[in-house]
Protein backbone atom coordinates (compact mmCIF):
# COMPACT_ATOMS: atom_id res chain seq x y z
CA UNK A 1 0.00 0.00 0.00
CA UNK A 2 1.34 3.43 -0.94
CA UNK A 3 1.91 6.09 1.67
CA UNK A 4 -0.97 8.34 0.58
CA UNK A 5 -3.55 5.57 0.99
CA UNK A 6 -2.12 4.75 4.40
CA UNK A 7 -3.23 8.22 5.56
CA UNK A 8 -6.85 7.08 5.12
CA UNK A 9 -6.45 3.60 6.61
CA UNK A 10 -9.09 2.85 9.27
CA UNK A 11 -9.82 6.52 9.90
CA UNK A 12 -11.10 9.75 8.42
CA UNK A 13 -8.10 11.75 7.26
CA UNK A 14 -7.47 15.38 8.13
CA UNK A 15 -5.35 17.04 5.45
CA UNK A 16 -3.75 20.36 6.39
CA UNK A 17 -2.70 22.83 3.69
CA UNK A 18 0.15 25.25 4.41
CA UNK A 19 1.82 27.69 2.04
CA UNK A 20 5.57 27.11 1.83
CA UNK A 21 7.48 30.26 2.74
CA UNK A 22 4.68 31.99 4.64
CA UNK A 23 5.85 33.91 6.62
CA UNK A 24 9.25 32.44 5.73
CA UNK A 25 10.68 29.02 4.90
CA UNK A 26 12.08 28.37 8.38
CA UNK A 27 8.69 29.04 9.96
CA UNK A 28 7.01 26.81 7.35
CA UNK A 29 9.19 23.89 8.39
CA UNK A 30 8.19 24.39 12.02
CA UNK A 31 4.51 24.75 11.14
CA UNK A 32 4.47 21.55 9.07
CA UNK A 33 5.94 19.66 12.02
CA UNK A 34 3.42 21.32 14.36
CA UNK A 35 0.55 20.29 12.06
CA UNK A 36 1.78 16.70 12.13
CA UNK A 37 2.06 16.77 15.93
CA UNK A 38 -1.47 18.16 16.21
CA UNK A 39 -2.84 15.15 14.35
CA UNK A 40 -2.86 16.00 10.64
CA UNK A 41 -2.83 12.77 8.62
CA UNK A 42 -1.36 14.39 5.52
CA UNK A 43 0.29 17.72 4.76
CA UNK A 44 -0.49 19.57 1.54
CA UNK A 45 2.31 22.04 0.86
CA UNK A 46 1.50 24.95 -1.41
CA UNK A 47 4.22 26.17 -3.75
CA UNK A 48 3.94 29.98 -3.97
CA UNK A 49 3.06 31.20 -7.43
CA UNK A 50 2.23 34.64 -8.82
CA UNK A 51 -0.98 33.53 -10.57
CA UNK A 52 -2.77 31.02 -8.30
CA UNK A 53 -5.99 30.87 -10.32
CA UNK A 54 -7.87 28.38 -8.10
CA UNK A 55 -7.20 30.28 -4.89
CA UNK A 56 -9.26 32.79 -2.99
CA UNK A 57 -8.07 35.83 -1.06
CA UNK A 58 -6.56 34.00 1.93
CA UNK A 59 -4.29 31.68 -0.04
CA UNK A 60 -3.48 34.34 -2.65
CA UNK A 61 -2.32 36.58 0.19
CA UNK A 62 -0.23 33.76 1.64
CA UNK A 63 1.41 33.25 -1.75
CA UNK A 64 2.18 36.98 -2.01
CA UNK A 65 3.72 36.95 1.48
CA UNK A 66 5.84 33.90 0.65
CA UNK A 67 7.12 35.35 -2.62
CA UNK A 68 7.86 38.68 -0.91
CA UNK A 69 9.88 36.77 1.71
CA UNK A 70 11.97 35.27 -1.07
CA UNK A 71 10.48 31.77 -1.32
CA UNK A 72 11.32 30.11 -4.63
CA UNK A 73 10.98 26.52 -5.82
CA UNK A 74 14.52 25.41 -4.99
CA UNK A 75 14.15 26.92 -1.53
CA UNK A 76 10.88 25.04 -1.02
CA UNK A 77 12.61 21.79 -1.97
CA UNK A 78 15.39 22.53 0.52
CA UNK A 79 12.89 23.31 3.28
CA UNK A 80 11.00 20.04 2.77
CA UNK A 81 14.28 18.12 2.62
CA UNK A 82 15.25 19.60 5.99
CA UNK A 83 12.26 17.96 7.73
CA UNK A 84 11.97 14.79 5.64
CA UNK A 85 13.39 12.51 8.32
CA UNK A 86 11.01 13.91 10.96
CA UNK A 87 7.86 13.31 8.92
CA UNK A 88 5.67 10.30 9.64
CA UNK A 89 2.71 11.39 7.50
CA UNK A 90 2.68 11.81 3.72
CA UNK A 91 3.39 15.17 2.11
CA UNK A 92 1.99 16.30 -1.23
CA UNK A 93 2.65 19.46 -3.20
CA UNK A 94 -0.13 21.76 -4.39
CA UNK A 95 1.20 23.72 -7.33
CA UNK A 96 0.37 24.95 -10.80
CA UNK A 97 1.47 23.67 -14.16
CA UNK A 98 3.68 26.63 -15.03
CA UNK A 99 6.31 26.09 -12.27
CA UNK A 100 6.41 22.34 -12.96
CA UNK A 101 6.70 22.78 -16.72
CA UNK A 102 9.37 25.47 -16.48
CA UNK A 103 11.38 23.48 -13.93
CA UNK A 104 11.01 20.39 -16.12
CA UNK A 105 8.74 17.42 -15.43
CA UNK A 106 11.55 14.92 -14.94
CA UNK A 107 13.63 17.23 -12.77
CA UNK A 108 10.60 18.28 -10.69
CA UNK A 109 9.29 14.78 -9.97
CA UNK A 110 12.79 13.42 -9.34
CA UNK A 111 13.32 16.13 -6.72
CA UNK A 112 9.93 15.37 -5.17
CA UNK A 113 10.88 11.73 -4.73
CA UNK A 114 14.25 12.68 -3.28
CA UNK A 115 12.76 14.85 -0.51
CA UNK A 116 9.86 12.57 0.45
CA UNK A 117 6.95 14.11 -1.46
CA UNK A 118 4.38 11.42 -2.37
CA UNK A 119 2.04 13.28 -4.70
CA UNK A 120 1.23 16.46 -6.57
CA UNK A 121 -2.01 18.38 -7.02
CA UNK A 122 -1.97 20.53 -10.16
CA UNK A 123 -5.43 22.13 -10.49
CA UNK A 124 -4.83 23.77 -13.87
CA UNK A 125 -3.63 20.54 -15.50
CA UNK A 126 -6.68 19.31 -17.48
CA UNK A 127 -7.49 15.63 -16.99
CA UNK A 128 -7.46 15.07 -20.75
CA UNK A 129 -3.93 16.48 -21.00
CA UNK A 130 -2.26 14.92 -17.95
CA UNK A 131 -0.75 11.97 -19.83
CA UNK A 132 2.65 13.57 -20.42
CA UNK A 133 3.10 14.53 -16.77
CA UNK A 134 1.84 11.16 -15.49
CA UNK A 135 4.21 9.24 -17.73
CA UNK A 136 7.10 10.95 -15.97
CA UNK A 137 5.64 11.16 -12.43
CA UNK A 138 5.00 7.42 -12.28
CA UNK A 139 8.64 6.78 -13.10
CA UNK A 140 9.56 8.57 -9.88
CA UNK A 141 6.76 7.10 -7.76
CA UNK A 142 4.84 10.38 -7.51
CA UNK A 143 1.05 10.23 -7.74
CA UNK A 144 -0.84 13.04 -9.47
CA UNK A 145 -4.02 13.75 -7.52
CA UNK A 146 -7.00 14.53 -9.72
CA UNK A 147 -9.82 16.93 -8.87
CA UNK A 148 -13.53 16.31 -9.33
CA UNK A 149 -15.98 19.20 -9.03
CA UNK A 150 -19.79 19.29 -8.76
CA UNK A 151 -19.82 20.20 -12.46
CA UNK A 152 -17.81 17.10 -13.45
CA UNK A 153 -20.85 14.82 -13.70
CA UNK A 154 -20.27 13.68 -17.30
CA UNK A 155 -16.57 13.03 -16.64
CA UNK A 156 -16.68 11.43 -13.18
CA UNK A 157 -16.36 7.87 -14.44
CA UNK A 158 -13.39 8.63 -16.68
CA UNK A 159 -11.55 10.68 -14.03
CA UNK A 160 -12.25 8.26 -11.20
CA UNK A 161 -11.20 5.15 -13.09
CA UNK A 162 -7.70 6.50 -13.63
CA UNK A 163 -7.35 8.23 -10.24
CA UNK A 164 -4.35 7.61 -7.99
CA UNK A 165 -3.41 8.62 -4.46
CA UNK A 166 -6.71 10.23 -3.52
CA UNK A 167 -9.45 12.16 -5.29
CA UNK A 168 -9.75 15.84 -4.37
CA UNK A 169 -13.50 16.47 -4.33
CA UNK A 170 -14.08 20.19 -4.81
CA UNK A 171 -17.05 21.12 -2.64
CA UNK A 172 -18.06 24.37 -4.32
CA UNK A 173 -17.94 26.37 -7.49
CA UNK A 174 -15.37 29.15 -7.50
CA UNK A 175 -12.08 29.49 -5.66
CA UNK A 176 -10.81 28.34 -2.28
CA UNK A 177 -11.95 30.20 0.82
CA UNK A 178 -13.89 29.94 4.07
CA UNK A 179 -17.61 29.37 3.46
CA UNK A 180 -20.48 29.40 5.92
CA UNK A 181 -22.49 27.09 3.68
CA UNK A 182 -21.63 24.55 0.99
CA UNK A 183 -24.50 24.03 -1.41
CA UNK A 184 -23.23 21.09 -3.48
CA UNK A 185 -24.60 17.60 -2.76
CA UNK A 186 -21.29 16.07 -1.71
CA UNK A 187 -22.93 12.79 -0.71
CA UNK A 188 -24.33 12.28 -4.21
CA UNK A 189 -21.07 13.18 -5.96
CA UNK A 190 -19.02 10.94 -3.65
CA UNK A 191 -21.48 8.11 -4.22
CA UNK A 192 -21.08 8.42 -7.97
CA UNK A 193 -17.28 8.45 -7.65
CA UNK A 194 -17.36 5.26 -5.59
CA UNK A 195 -19.14 3.42 -8.38
CA UNK A 196 -15.91 3.67 -10.38
CA UNK A 197 -13.00 3.52 -7.91
CA UNK A 198 -11.92 2.61 -4.39
CA UNK A 199 -9.36 5.43 -4.29
CA UNK A 200 -10.00 7.56 -1.15
CA UNK A 201 -12.00 10.79 -1.49
CA UNK A 202 -11.10 13.98 0.38
CA UNK A 203 -13.37 17.04 0.33
CA UNK A 204 -11.85 20.51 0.10
CA UNK A 205 -12.75 24.17 -0.65
CA UNK A 206 -14.64 25.98 2.09
CA UNK A 207 -14.29 23.73 5.14
CA UNK A 208 -13.19 25.68 8.21
CA UNK A 209 -15.17 24.58 11.28
CA UNK A 210 -15.27 21.33 13.26
CA UNK A 211 -18.97 21.02 12.42
CA UNK A 212 -18.27 21.24 8.69
CA UNK A 213 -15.37 18.80 8.95
CA UNK A 214 -17.50 16.23 10.76
CA UNK A 215 -20.44 16.64 8.37
CA UNK A 216 -18.47 16.32 5.12
CA UNK A 217 -16.25 13.53 6.39
CA UNK A 218 -19.38 11.39 6.69
CA UNK A 219 -19.69 11.38 2.90
CA UNK A 220 -15.97 11.16 2.15
CA UNK A 221 -12.78 9.59 3.49
CA UNK A 222 -11.27 12.84 4.67
CA UNK A 223 -11.34 16.63 4.57
CA UNK A 224 -8.86 19.25 3.40
CA UNK A 225 -8.52 22.59 5.19
CA UNK A 226 -6.41 25.39 3.78
CA UNK A 227 -7.79 28.92 3.93
CA UNK A 228 -8.55 28.77 7.65
CA UNK A 229 -5.02 27.54 8.37
CA UNK A 230 -3.23 30.14 6.25
CA UNK A 231 -5.46 32.82 7.79
CA UNK A 232 -4.13 31.84 11.24
CA UNK A 233 -0.58 32.13 9.91
CA UNK A 234 -1.46 35.44 8.26
CA UNK A 235 -2.71 36.74 11.60
CA UNK A 236 0.13 35.55 13.83
CA UNK A 237 3.08 35.36 11.42
CA UNK A 238 6.12 33.83 13.07
CA UNK A 239 4.16 33.34 16.29
CA UNK A 240 1.42 31.11 14.84
CA UNK A 241 2.65 27.73 16.07
CA UNK A 242 0.43 27.38 19.15
CA UNK A 243 -2.73 28.72 17.48
CA UNK A 244 -2.09 26.48 14.49
CA UNK A 245 -1.59 23.44 16.72
CA UNK A 246 -4.76 24.07 18.70
CA UNK A 247 -6.88 24.63 15.58
CA UNK A 248 -5.74 21.44 13.86
CA UNK A 249 -6.11 19.46 17.08
CA UNK A 250 -9.74 20.59 17.41
CA UNK A 251 -10.50 19.81 13.76
CA UNK A 252 -8.94 16.36 13.95
CA UNK A 253 -10.76 15.56 17.18
CA UNK A 254 -14.18 15.58 15.49
CA UNK A 255 -13.04 13.07 12.89
C-alpha positions as a LaTeX table, in Angstrom:
\begin{tabular}{lrrr}
\hline
Residue & $x$ (\AA) & $y$ (\AA) & $z$ (\AA) \\
\hline
Unk1 & 0.00 & 0.00 & 0.00 \\
Unk2 & 1.34 & 3.43 & $-0.94$ \\
Unk3 & 1.91 & 6.09 & 1.67 \\
Unk4 & $-0.97$ & 8.34 & 0.58 \\
Unk5 & $-3.55$ & 5.57 & 0.99 \\
Unk6 & $-2.12$ & 4.75 & 4.40 \\
Unk7 & $-3.23$ & 8.22 & 5.56 \\
Unk8 & $-6.85$ & 7.08 & 5.12 \\
Unk9 & $-6.45$ & 3.60 & 6.61 \\
Unk10 & $-9.09$ & 2.85 & 9.27 \\
Unk11 & $-9.82$ & 6.52 & 9.90 \\
Unk12 & $-11.10$ & 9.75 & 8.42 \\
Unk13 & $-8.10$ & 11.75 & 7.26 \\
Unk14 & $-7.47$ & 15.38 & 8.13 \\
Unk15 & $-5.35$ & 17.04 & 5.45 \\
Unk16 & $-3.75$ & 20.36 & 6.39 \\
Unk17 & $-2.70$ & 22.83 & 3.69 \\
Unk18 & 0.15 & 25.25 & 4.41 \\
Unk19 & 1.82 & 27.69 & 2.04 \\
Unk20 & 5.57 & 27.11 & 1.83 \\
Unk21 & 7.48 & 30.26 & 2.74 \\
Unk22 & 4.68 & 31.99 & 4.64 \\
Unk23 & 5.85 & 33.91 & 6.62 \\
Unk24 & 9.25 & 32.44 & 5.73 \\
Unk25 & 10.68 & 29.02 & 4.90 \\
Unk26 & 12.08 & 28.37 & 8.38 \\
Unk27 & 8.69 & 29.04 & 9.96 \\
Unk28 & 7.01 & 26.81 & 7.35 \\
Unk29 & 9.19 & 23.89 & 8.39 \\
Unk30 & 8.19 & 24.39 & 12.02 \\
Unk31 & 4.51 & 24.75 & 11.14 \\
Unk32 & 4.47 & 21.55 & 9.07 \\
Unk33 & 5.94 & 19.66 & 12.02 \\
Unk34 & 3.42 & 21.32 & 14.36 \\
Unk35 & 0.55 & 20.29 & 12.06 \\
Unk36 & 1.78 & 16.70 & 12.13 \\
Unk37 & 2.06 & 16.77 & 15.93 \\
Unk38 & $-1.47$ & 18.16 & 16.21 \\
Unk39 & $-2.84$ & 15.15 & 14.35 \\
Unk40 & $-2.86$ & 16.00 & 10.64 \\
Unk41 & $-2.83$ & 12.77 & 8.62 \\
Unk42 & $-1.36$ & 14.39 & 5.52 \\
Unk43 & 0.29 & 17.72 & 4.76 \\
Unk44 & $-0.49$ & 19.57 & 1.54 \\
Unk45 & 2.31 & 22.04 & 0.86 \\
Unk46 & 1.50 & 24.95 & $-1.41$ \\
Unk47 & 4.22 & 26.17 & $-3.75$ \\
Unk48 & 3.94 & 29.98 & $-3.97$ \\
Unk49 & 3.06 & 31.20 & $-7.43$ \\
Unk50 & 2.23 & 34.64 & $-8.82$ \\
Unk51 & $-0.98$ & 33.53 & $-10.57$ \\
Unk52 & $-2.77$ & 31.02 & $-8.30$ \\
Unk53 & $-5.99$ & 30.87 & $-10.32$ \\
Unk54 & $-7.87$ & 28.38 & $-8.10$ \\
Unk55 & $-7.20$ & 30.28 & $-4.89$ \\
Unk56 & $-9.26$ & 32.79 & $-2.99$ \\
Unk57 & $-8.07$ & 35.83 & $-1.06$ \\
Unk58 & $-6.56$ & 34.00 & 1.93 \\
Unk59 & $-4.29$ & 31.68 & $-0.04$ \\
Unk60 & $-3.48$ & 34.34 & $-2.65$ \\
Unk61 & $-2.32$ & 36.58 & 0.19 \\
Unk62 & $-0.23$ & 33.76 & 1.64 \\
Unk63 & 1.41 & 33.25 & $-1.75$ \\
Unk64 & 2.18 & 36.98 & $-2.01$ \\
Unk65 & 3.72 & 36.95 & 1.48 \\
Unk66 & 5.84 & 33.90 & 0.65 \\
Unk67 & 7.12 & 35.35 & $-2.62$ \\
Unk68 & 7.86 & 38.68 & $-0.91$ \\
Unk69 & 9.88 & 36.77 & 1.71 \\
Unk70 & 11.97 & 35.27 & $-1.07$ \\
Unk71 & 10.48 & 31.77 & $-1.32$ \\
Unk72 & 11.32 & 30.11 & $-4.63$ \\
Unk73 & 10.98 & 26.52 & $-5.82$ \\
Unk74 & 14.52 & 25.41 & $-4.99$ \\
Unk75 & 14.15 & 26.92 & $-1.53$ \\
Unk76 & 10.88 & 25.04 & $-1.02$ \\
Unk77 & 12.61 & 21.79 & $-1.97$ \\
Unk78 & 15.39 & 22.53 & 0.52 \\
Unk79 & 12.89 & 23.31 & 3.28 \\
Unk80 & 11.00 & 20.04 & 2.77 \\
Unk81 & 14.28 & 18.12 & 2.62 \\
Unk82 & 15.25 & 19.60 & 5.99 \\
Unk83 & 12.26 & 17.96 & 7.73 \\
Unk84 & 11.97 & 14.79 & 5.64 \\
Unk85 & 13.39 & 12.51 & 8.32 \\
Unk86 & 11.01 & 13.91 & 10.96 \\
Unk87 & 7.86 & 13.31 & 8.92 \\
Unk88 & 5.67 & 10.30 & 9.64 \\
Unk89 & 2.71 & 11.39 & 7.50 \\
Unk90 & 2.68 & 11.81 & 3.72 \\
Unk91 & 3.39 & 15.17 & 2.11 \\
Unk92 & 1.99 & 16.30 & $-1.23$ \\
Unk93 & 2.65 & 19.46 & $-3.20$ \\
Unk94 & $-0.13$ & 21.76 & $-4.39$ \\
Unk95 & 1.20 & 23.72 & $-7.33$ \\
Unk96 & 0.37 & 24.95 & $-10.80$ \\
Unk97 & 1.47 & 23.67 & $-14.16$ \\
Unk98 & 3.68 & 26.63 & $-15.03$ \\
Unk99 & 6.31 & 26.09 & $-12.27$ \\
Unk100 & 6.41 & 22.34 & $-12.96$ \\
Unk101 & 6.70 & 22.78 & $-16.72$ \\
Unk102 & 9.37 & 25.47 & $-16.48$ \\
Unk103 & 11.38 & 23.48 & $-13.93$ \\
Unk104 & 11.01 & 20.39 & $-16.12$ \\
Unk105 & 8.74 & 17.42 & $-15.43$ \\
Unk106 & 11.55 & 14.92 & $-14.94$ \\
Unk107 & 13.63 & 17.23 & $-12.77$ \\
Unk108 & 10.60 & 18.28 & $-10.69$ \\
Unk109 & 9.29 & 14.78 & $-9.97$ \\
Unk110 & 12.79 & 13.42 & $-9.34$ \\
Unk111 & 13.32 & 16.13 & $-6.72$ \\
Unk112 & 9.93 & 15.37 & $-5.17$ \\
Unk113 & 10.88 & 11.73 & $-4.73$ \\
Unk114 & 14.25 & 12.68 & $-3.28$ \\
Unk115 & 12.76 & 14.85 & $-0.51$ \\
Unk116 & 9.86 & 12.57 & 0.45 \\
Unk117 & 6.95 & 14.11 & $-1.46$ \\
Unk118 & 4.38 & 11.42 & $-2.37$ \\
Unk119 & 2.04 & 13.28 & $-4.70$ \\
Unk120 & 1.23 & 16.46 & $-6.57$ \\
Unk121 & $-2.01$ & 18.38 & $-7.02$ \\
Unk122 & $-1.97$ & 20.53 & $-10.16$ \\
Unk123 & $-5.43$ & 22.13 & $-10.49$ \\
Unk124 & $-4.83$ & 23.77 & $-13.87$ \\
Unk125 & $-3.63$ & 20.54 & $-15.50$ \\
Unk126 & $-6.68$ & 19.31 & $-17.48$ \\
Unk127 & $-7.49$ & 15.63 & $-16.99$ \\
Unk128 & $-7.46$ & 15.07 & $-20.75$ \\
Unk129 & $-3.93$ & 16.48 & $-21.00$ \\
Unk130 & $-2.26$ & 14.92 & $-17.95$ \\
Unk131 & $-0.75$ & 11.97 & $-19.83$ \\
Unk132 & 2.65 & 13.57 & $-20.42$ \\
Unk133 & 3.10 & 14.53 & $-16.77$ \\
Unk134 & 1.84 & 11.16 & $-15.49$ \\
Unk135 & 4.21 & 9.24 & $-17.73$ \\
Unk136 & 7.10 & 10.95 & $-15.97$ \\
Unk137 & 5.64 & 11.16 & $-12.43$ \\
Unk138 & 5.00 & 7.42 & $-12.28$ \\
Unk139 & 8.64 & 6.78 & $-13.10$ \\
Unk140 & 9.56 & 8.57 & $-9.88$ \\
Unk141 & 6.76 & 7.10 & $-7.76$ \\
Unk142 & 4.84 & 10.38 & $-7.51$ \\
Unk143 & 1.05 & 10.23 & $-7.74$ \\
Unk144 & $-0.84$ & 13.04 & $-9.47$ \\
Unk145 & $-4.02$ & 13.75 & $-7.52$ \\
Unk146 & $-7.00$ & 14.53 & $-9.72$ \\
Unk147 & $-9.82$ & 16.93 & $-8.87$ \\
Unk148 & $-13.53$ & 16.31 & $-9.33$ \\
Unk149 & $-15.98$ & 19.20 & $-9.03$ \\
Unk150 & $-19.79$ & 19.29 & $-8.76$ \\
Unk151 & $-19.82$ & 20.20 & $-12.46$ \\
Unk152 & $-17.81$ & 17.10 & $-13.45$ \\
Unk153 & $-20.85$ & 14.82 & $-13.70$ \\
Unk154 & $-20.27$ & 13.68 & $-17.30$ \\
Unk155 & $-16.57$ & 13.03 & $-16.64$ \\
Unk156 & $-16.68$ & 11.43 & $-13.18$ \\
Unk157 & $-16.36$ & 7.87 & $-14.44$ \\
Unk158 & $-13.39$ & 8.63 & $-16.68$ \\
Unk159 & $-11.55$ & 10.68 & $-14.03$ \\
Unk160 & $-12.25$ & 8.26 & $-11.20$ \\
Unk161 & $-11.20$ & 5.15 & $-13.09$ \\
Unk162 & $-7.70$ & 6.50 & $-13.63$ \\
Unk163 & $-7.35$ & 8.23 & $-10.24$ \\
Unk164 & $-4.35$ & 7.61 & $-7.99$ \\
Unk165 & $-3.41$ & 8.62 & $-4.46$ \\
Unk166 & $-6.71$ & 10.23 & $-3.52$ \\
Unk167 & $-9.45$ & 12.16 & $-5.29$ \\
Unk168 & $-9.75$ & 15.84 & $-4.37$ \\
Unk169 & $-13.50$ & 16.47 & $-4.33$ \\
Unk170 & $-14.08$ & 20.19 & $-4.81$ \\
Unk171 & $-17.05$ & 21.12 & $-2.64$ \\
Unk172 & $-18.06$ & 24.37 & $-4.32$ \\
Unk173 & $-17.94$ & 26.37 & $-7.49$ \\
Unk174 & $-15.37$ & 29.15 & $-7.50$ \\
Unk175 & $-12.08$ & 29.49 & $-5.66$ \\
Unk176 & $-10.81$ & 28.34 & $-2.28$ \\
Unk177 & $-11.95$ & 30.20 & 0.82 \\
Unk178 & $-13.89$ & 29.94 & 4.07 \\
Unk179 & $-17.61$ & 29.37 & 3.46 \\
Unk180 & $-20.48$ & 29.40 & 5.92 \\
Unk181 & $-22.49$ & 27.09 & 3.68 \\
Unk182 & $-21.63$ & 24.55 & 0.99 \\
Unk183 & $-24.50$ & 24.03 & $-1.41$ \\
Unk184 & $-23.23$ & 21.09 & $-3.48$ \\
Unk185 & $-24.60$ & 17.60 & $-2.76$ \\
Unk186 & $-21.29$ & 16.07 & $-1.71$ \\
Unk187 & $-22.93$ & 12.79 & $-0.71$ \\
Unk188 & $-24.33$ & 12.28 & $-4.21$ \\
Unk189 & $-21.07$ & 13.18 & $-5.96$ \\
Unk190 & $-19.02$ & 10.94 & $-3.65$ \\
Unk191 & $-21.48$ & 8.11 & $-4.22$ \\
Unk192 & $-21.08$ & 8.42 & $-7.97$ \\
Unk193 & $-17.28$ & 8.45 & $-7.65$ \\
Unk194 & $-17.36$ & 5.26 & $-5.59$ \\
Unk195 & $-19.14$ & 3.42 & $-8.38$ \\
Unk196 & $-15.91$ & 3.67 & $-10.38$ \\
Unk197 & $-13.00$ & 3.52 & $-7.91$ \\
Unk198 & $-11.92$ & 2.61 & $-4.39$ \\
Unk199 & $-9.36$ & 5.43 & $-4.29$ \\
Unk200 & $-10.00$ & 7.56 & $-1.15$ \\
Unk201 & $-12.00$ & 10.79 & $-1.49$ \\
Unk202 & $-11.10$ & 13.98 & 0.38 \\
Unk203 & $-13.37$ & 17.04 & 0.33 \\
Unk204 & $-11.85$ & 20.51 & 0.10 \\
Unk205 & $-12.75$ & 24.17 & $-0.65$ \\
Unk206 & $-14.64$ & 25.98 & 2.09 \\
Unk207 & $-14.29$ & 23.73 & 5.14 \\
Unk208 & $-13.19$ & 25.68 & 8.21 \\
Unk209 & $-15.17$ & 24.58 & 11.28 \\
Unk210 & $-15.27$ & 21.33 & 13.26 \\
Unk211 & $-18.97$ & 21.02 & 12.42 \\
Unk212 & $-18.27$ & 21.24 & 8.69 \\
Unk213 & $-15.37$ & 18.80 & 8.95 \\
Unk214 & $-17.50$ & 16.23 & 10.76 \\
Unk215 & $-20.44$ & 16.64 & 8.37 \\
Unk216 & $-18.47$ & 16.32 & 5.12 \\
Unk217 & $-16.25$ & 13.53 & 6.39 \\
Unk218 & $-19.38$ & 11.39 & 6.69 \\
Unk219 & $-19.69$ & 11.38 & 2.90 \\
Unk220 & $-15.97$ & 11.16 & 2.15 \\
Unk221 & $-12.78$ & 9.59 & 3.49 \\
Unk222 & $-11.27$ & 12.84 & 4.67 \\
Unk223 & $-11.34$ & 16.63 & 4.57 \\
Unk224 & $-8.86$ & 19.25 & 3.40 \\
Unk225 & $-8.52$ & 22.59 & 5.19 \\
Unk226 & $-6.41$ & 25.39 & 3.78 \\
Unk227 & $-7.79$ & 28.92 & 3.93 \\
Unk228 & $-8.55$ & 28.77 & 7.65 \\
Unk229 & $-5.02$ & 27.54 & 8.37 \\
Unk230 & $-3.23$ & 30.14 & 6.25 \\
Unk231 & $-5.46$ & 32.82 & 7.79 \\
Unk232 & $-4.13$ & 31.84 & 11.24 \\
Unk233 & $-0.58$ & 32.13 & 9.91 \\
Unk234 & $-1.46$ & 35.44 & 8.26 \\
Unk235 & $-2.71$ & 36.74 & 11.60 \\
Unk236 & 0.13 & 35.55 & 13.83 \\
Unk237 & 3.08 & 35.36 & 11.42 \\
Unk238 & 6.12 & 33.83 & 13.07 \\
Unk239 & 4.16 & 33.34 & 16.29 \\
Unk240 & 1.42 & 31.11 & 14.84 \\
Unk241 & 2.65 & 27.73 & 16.07 \\
Unk242 & 0.43 & 27.38 & 19.15 \\
Unk243 & $-2.73$ & 28.72 & 17.48 \\
Unk244 & $-2.09$ & 26.48 & 14.49 \\
Unk245 & $-1.59$ & 23.44 & 16.72 \\
Unk246 & $-4.76$ & 24.07 & 18.70 \\
Unk247 & $-6.88$ & 24.63 & 15.58 \\
Unk248 & $-5.74$ & 21.44 & 13.86 \\
Unk249 & $-6.11$ & 19.46 & 17.08 \\
Unk250 & $-9.74$ & 20.59 & 17.41 \\
Unk251 & $-10.50$ & 19.81 & 13.76 \\
Unk252 & $-8.94$ & 16.36 & 13.95 \\
Unk253 & $-10.76$ & 15.56 & 17.18 \\
Unk254 & $-14.18$ & 15.58 & 15.49 \\
Unk255 & $-13.04$ & 13.07 & 12.89 \\
\hline
\end{tabular}
